[in-house]
Amino acid sequence: MSLTKKRLKIVSAASIIALALIYLYKTVFAANGSEPGGSSMLNAVEEQRQWPPTEDAVQWNLQIAYEAQNALLHQQRQELLQTKQQLAHLEEQVRSLQASTPRKYPKVKYLNYKNRKRILITGGAGFVGSHLVDYLMIQGHEIIVVDNFFTGRKRNVEHWLGHENFELIHHDIVNPLFIEIDEIYHLASPASPPHYMYNPVKTIKTNTMGTINVLGLAKRVMAKVLIASTSEVYGDPQVHPQPETYWGHVNPIGPRACYDEGKRVSETLSYAYAKQEKVQVRVARIFNTYGPRMHMNDGRVVSNFILQALRNETITVYGNGKQTRSFQYVSDLVDGMIALMASNYTQPVNLGNPVEQTIGEFANIIKHLVGGQSEVKQIKAMEDDPQRRKPDITRAKQRLNWEPKVPLETGLLQTISYFRNELARSDRFQENSNKYFDSPDLQRSRP
């Protein structure tokens, strides 16, 4: 007997068994007067009786079995659709329950109306701003965060959303703002080279028009204002370390000029308002800062090196690696800003870590702390990259009694842990996204 004939006999036998089962199924439930799942399967079998007769018994049996399978698939699809609708209803109920359940917030101190301040933080959803928000909220003050979310993220302050002392306003400080406050921390501005070079005109507007709006608001409500300036006002310094009395060495038409000169103008505006309009001004010149909530793709040396090491990629050092930087942990910076705001000192103050590291040394420190097999490689130097950067913090020590406390290794371990978690979260969301958009059900549902 040929192989084809054997297959036909097997198919014929299977079809006959299927027909017998269907007949038995129909007979049993017909006796009870009903059939679970509706009449779709019975209708399919009844339709087969209306088909034109065929002399080929095997073909007839296959046709009936095929229609029975179709009826079963239709029933399963209906059940799946009903299940999806039930799940959607349950999800809506869960969301409604979550919205009605009181949120748990970090513990905050209680301040009476005499000691509690209304504080505006521009750029408060950013890296430094969000840590400042945490500190001031825990102290019991009322905080208003204004951010256009160009580099800031709502996730940085989401743990305060809904709290009676917290308000988040989506607003670009280039446009005027009219609110009543007691103090202002003006941190709004992209601060990493890729971000401020992305739209140089916008960067200049934020640091000029935005600062004018902040100072005008401070003048109207008689609020004290702290301007977050930068070590970039010193440019590529010819004096080392850099004291506040150093005027800087800046290229006014270079790729970094939009930020460097923007911050220099911001300082000029601040002291013009202080002299002419009697606005209480504080100016913090912030040096390289790192810590959790740094933007993963901000292009700064800390985030670049940590991400490359975590991914076992080559750690790229621009230039020969002998250029120097000093790195302070974000909590030290917040302490310095709070101390400066509370002081009566009105001249610019350097806030940074006086411990100097070469970029090459720093790359090896990151490699050691992260582990892995990454190699350190030197590539072409960036234009106008400052060769030395180290703050003279004598003024901060004398006037504010402030200096950094967090050791470099301790701060880096905290930052590496944050980036490791962010990478895992990103990979998890990417995997779930791929599963959803590549699923057969979604493909079938598309027109």
Salt bridges, closest charged atoms under 4 A:
GLU46 OE2 - LYS26 NZ 3.02
GLU46 OE2 - ARG49 NH1 3.03
GLU92 OE1 - ARG95 NH2 2.97
ASP134 OD1 - HIS159 NE2 2.82
ASP134 OD2 - ARG293 NH2 2.79
GLU142 OE2 - ARG116 NE 3.04
GLU142 OE1 - ARG118 NH1 3.17
ASP172 OD2 - LYS202 NZ 2.36
GLU180 OE2 - ARG220 NH1 3.13
GLU183 OE2 - LYS117 NZ 2.89
GLU232 OE2 - ARG256 NH2 3.08
GLU232 OE2 - ARG389 NH1 3.57
GLU261 OE1 - ARG264 NE 3.25
GLU267 OE1 - ARG285 NH2 2.79
GLU277 OE1 - LYS219 NZ 3.45
ASP298 OD2 - ARG300 NE 3.18
GLU356 OE2 - HIS240 NE2 3.02
GLU356 OE2 - ARG388 NE 3.82
ASP385 OD1 - ARG325 NH2 2.73
GLU403 OE1 - LYS397 NZ 3.91
GLU422 OE1 - ARG153 NH1 3.95
GLU422 OE2 - ARG155 NH2 3.06
GLU431 OE2 - LYS435 NZ 3.60
ASP441 OD1 - ARG444 NH2 2.35
